[in-house]
């Protein structure tokens, strides 16, 4: 009877070890997926920021040179 329980205990120990390894493996896969998603998001944000910088520069230029005043250096 004792050998039967020993076999069950060995099986449970092996199963517990395998489950711990699988748990760590799944956690690693999730971490990798999150890092990839963050990298894609950073790439998208960089593109949007570059576009905003171009638009802001052109708007600022139009704002400065589009004002109605008569004392501009370019008018002389």
N, C-alpha and C positions, 0 to 999 in steps of 0.2 A: 504494500500500500504506500509505503514511504517513497519508493522509486517512482510511482505514478505522480505523486505530488512534486517530486523533484523535476520530473519531465515537464510538468505544467509550469513550474516556477521558471525553468530554463526558457521555455517558449515565451512566457510573459516578459522575461528580461530581454530576450532578443527582439520581441515586438516593440517593447518600450524604446530600445535603442534605435531601432529602425524608424520609429515615429519621430523621435527627437531629431534624427538626421534629416528626415523629410521636412520637418517643420523649419529647420534652419535653411534648407535648400529653397523652400517656397519663399521664405523671408528674403533670401538673397535675390531671387527672381523678381520679387516685388520692388526691392530697392533698385535693381537695375532698370526696371521699367519706369520708375519714378524719375531717375536721373535722366533717362532718355526724354521723357516728357518735359522736364525742366529745361533741357538743352534746346529742344524744339521751340519752347515758349520764349527762351532768351533770344533765339534767332529771329523770331517774329517781332519781338519788342524792339530789337535793334533796327529792323527794317522800318518799322513805324516811326521810331525816333529819328532816323535819318530823313524820312519824308517830312516829318514835322519841322525839322531844322531847315530844310530847303524852303518850305512854305513860309516859315517865320522870317527868314532872311528876305524873301521877296516882298512880303507884306510890310516889313520894316522899311525897305527901300521905297516902296510906293507911298508909304505914310510920310516919310521925310520929304521926298521930292514932289509929292502931290499936294502939298499945302499951298494955299493961296496967299503968298506974301511976295512983296516986290523987291526985297533986298536979298537976292540970291546971287552968289558969285557967278553962276553960269549965265545970268542975264546980261552981264556987262560985256 
